[in-house]
Amino acid sequence: MSKLLPFRIHFEDPEIAPLDLEASDAESARQLAATRRGVPAGAIRKVKIIREKANG
């Protein structure tokens, strides 16, 4: 089983809130987000890996 990574998905429509989820890769995250929000994958503007912020 592959390791899951945290992703933040941003949508073209500003009324659709960004979605945080875990997936094995960016394409899987894109498909999962589209399914969860009920939009086509083309409605997704940006897929980013959430990185921890270091203190200091």
C-alpha positions in Angstrom: 0.0 0.0 0.0 1.4 3.4 -1.0 1.8 6.2 1.5 -1.0 8.8 1.6 0.0 12.5 1.2 -2.1 15.5 2.3 -3.4 17.6 -0.6 -5.3 20.9 -0.7 -7.5 21.2 -3.8 -8.6 24.7 -5.1 -11.5 25.1 -7.5 -12.1 27.6 -10.3 -15.4 28.7 -8.7 -14.6 30.9 -5.7 -17.8 29.8 -4.1 -16.5 26.3 -3.7 -14.3 26.1 -0.7 -10.8 24.5 -1.0 -10.8 20.8 0.1 -8.1 19.1 2.1 -7.8 15.3 1.6 -5.3 12.5 1.6 -4.4 10.6 -1.6 -1.5 8.6 -3.0 -0.8 11.1 -5.8 -2.0 14.4 -7.3 -4.2 12.7 -10.0 -5.9 10.6 -7.4 -6.5 13.7 -5.2 -8.0 15.5 -8.2 -10.4 12.7 -9.0 -11.4 12.3 -5.4 -12.0 16.0 -4.9 -14.1 16.2 -8.1 -16.2 13.3 -6.9 -16.7 14.7 -3.4 -17.7 18.2 -4.6 -19.8 16.9 -7.5 -17.9 18.8 -10.2 -15.9 17.8 -13.3 -12.1 17.4 -12.8 -11.7 20.4 -15.1 -13.3 22.7 -12.5 -10.2 22.2 -10.3 -7.7 25.1 -10.5 -4.8 23.9 -8.4 -3.7 20.7 -6.5 -1.0 21.3 -3.9 0.7 19.1 -1.3 0.3 20.5 2.1 3.7 20.9 3.7 4.3 21.4 7.4 5.5 24.8 8.4 8.7 24.8 10.4 8.8 26.9 13.6 11.4 29.6 13.5 
